[in-house]
């Protein structure tokens, strides 16, 4: 535990220095120093939290999200491997270097992708941007600053319901789930390939949402998604007779973004600050469902 504490303090100090050097966060140095003074107290608190065992037991070491999704930093980042069971980071997005997140999010994603692949063989989820290694910056996004955000393409299927073998970019979907256009995001590529004869793969996309929301190792705050696509997914969940508690939660969490493009070409997943990060200054914006959802809205934890 003492070694883990040292690693954590080193990471925090290192992050504070780099924050100061890069000037990534206005007023961030003063804030970080103020938080550093609380490290002793925080470590004492952590030592009695059972969750810290899980955090520090990871061979990847502790990672911390600091600040908010739009004004933050990432310490001890974990890279999402370029590919794994049921997913790959799309090469054009991988080249942008935004493949880092807190370990809780990386773990939750890899588990969810693998579960979808297991239930529906052949599934490949394409992943877009996560965060930079140290977070901050974000010329390409308003958020993705603190290792708690990830963009994931929607699954697409052909007429037989099979996954498409190759996707040169994201696909933009119309309100009925049909393919509308290529979307290269900010990769500045123009796609010349003809649009595939395909549609939004509701079965796999709902399966991914359900697995992300059910993961025991992370807490999803929002999945930003175009409202008509959210409606299609919720209808799919009803058709599949999804668990009512899960469905109720999905209705709250699938959310049309109010200050961004419609998200008809990808979903954007944001997780809440994990406990260890919260102690060190990770701040959630928006509803604090994490405080009450289990007890008030979610029924007993299972
Ligand atoms: Zn995003």
Boltz pocket constraint, residues with backbone or C-beta under 6 A from the ligand:
constraints:
  - pocket:
      binder: B
      contacts: [[A, 129], [A, 141], [A, 144], [A, 149], [A, 150], [A, 151], [A, 267], [A, 268]]
      max_distance: 6.0
